[in-house]
Amino acid sequence: AAATYPSEFGPYPGVCNPVTTPPCTSADIQVDVQLGAGDAVGVDVEVNYPGTKLELFPPALNETGVSGVFQFGDNDTAPIDGLNDQLTAGLVAIPGPIPSGPFASAVYNCRAGQAGPDVSEFSCTADASDINGQAVSATCTIDLNVTP
């Protein structure tokens, strides 16, 4: 028979019922940019991700629908630990402009035995400029889809 826990003691302590995130096989991200006034012809984004959990499965893809020079990198940021944890992606589109909305996507393999990531473990920054090199305000967001 199962043991019972008297209700007068309240709920079980959290250590008795730990919340665990199941392991994952892959995680897909979609990076969206929101651009302010002006026609952006250059956009760079930096996405910090949990490198202890994920490993980029190249390449990152241009999702803007605009042609130009699109490049990406996968970097190990300080403190250097041998695990990449930052995706960089940039697009120069001349004549442009680059629209707000989907910017880039990437697929990550989950590291063996690691719990799936949560979107709160990602951060994103964006920089944009117009044809004259003048700053265009830019922000970015991450959508995450984890496959168990």
N, C-alpha and C positions, 0 to 999 in steps of 0.2 A: 504494500500500500504506500502511496505517496505521503510524504511528511507534509504537515500543514504549518502555516505561519500565522500565528494569532493576529487577527485584524487590529487588535488594540495597539500593536507595535507599528502600525502604518505600513506603507508599501515596502517591498524588499529593497535593501540598499542597492544602489546602482552597480556596485561591483559584482553582485549576484546575477545580474542580467545585463551584461555589457552590450552596448549597441555596436554592431560591426557592419561594415560596408562589404558586400561580397566582392571577391576578386573579379577583375574584368579581363577581357581579351583585347579590346581596342577602345579608343576614345576618339571621336571626331569633333573638331571645333570649326565654327564658322565665325570669322571676324567681320563685324560690320563697322563701317565708319560713318560718322555724321559730320558733314562739312558745312562751315558757315558761309557767309557771303563771299563771293569771288569764285572764279573758275579755277579749281585746283588742277594742276597738271602733274604734280608730284606729291605722292603720299608715302610715308614710311610709318610702319607700326612695329611696336615691340610687344610681344606677348610673353609674360613670365608664367611658367607652368611648373608643376611639381615633378622635377626630374627624377626624384627617387621612385616615382610611380610610373612615369611615362618615358617612352623613347620614340622620337619622331620617325615615321615611316615616310621618307621623301617621295615625291616632292610636295611642297606647299603649292596651291593652285590659285591663279588669278580668277576671281569671281566677279569682276567689275563689268565684264562685257566690253571693255575698252582695250584696244591693242596698244602695245608700247613695249618698253623694257621692264620686265617683271623679274625680280630676283628675291631669293630668300636665303636665310642662314639659320643654323641651329647652333647655339652657343652655350658654353659653360661659364656662367657668371660667378663673380666673387661671392663667397669663398670658393675657389676652384677645388672641385671634389671629383672630377672625372665624369660627372653626369651632366649632360646638357640640360638646361632649364630655361632657355629663352629662344623663342622663334622671332626672327626679324623678317619682315617682308616689305618690299618697296616697289612702287610702280611709277615710271615716268611715261606719260602719255602725251605726245605732241601730235596734233594740236590740242588734244584734250577736249573737253574737261573730263575729270573723273567724277562720277556721280556718288552721292551719298547712298549707302546701302551695303549689300554684300561686297566685301573687299577681297578676302582670301579664305581658303579652307585648308585644313591639314588633318592627317590621320596619324594617330599615335598607337603604338603597340604598348600594352600594359606590361610592366616588368613582372616577372614570375612571383607569385605569392603576394602581390600588392593589392590592397583594396582599391576599388575604382575611385577616381578623383571626383571632387565636387567642384562646381563652377566657382565657388568662393576661393579656391586655391589658385585661380588664374587672375592675372591683372593685365591691362592693356593700356598703352599710351600711343598717341598718333601725332604726327607732324605733317603739315601740308603746306604747299606753296603754289603761287600762280606762275604764269609764264615769265613774269619779271622777277621772280624770286622773293616776292612779298608773301609774308605769312598769311595763310588762310586758317581760321580756327578749325580745329579738328578734335573729335573724341572717338573712342571706339569701345565696342562691347563684344563679349564672347558668348556664343551659344555652344553648349556642350551636349553631346549625345554619347553615352557610355554603353558599350555592348558587353554583357556578362560573359 
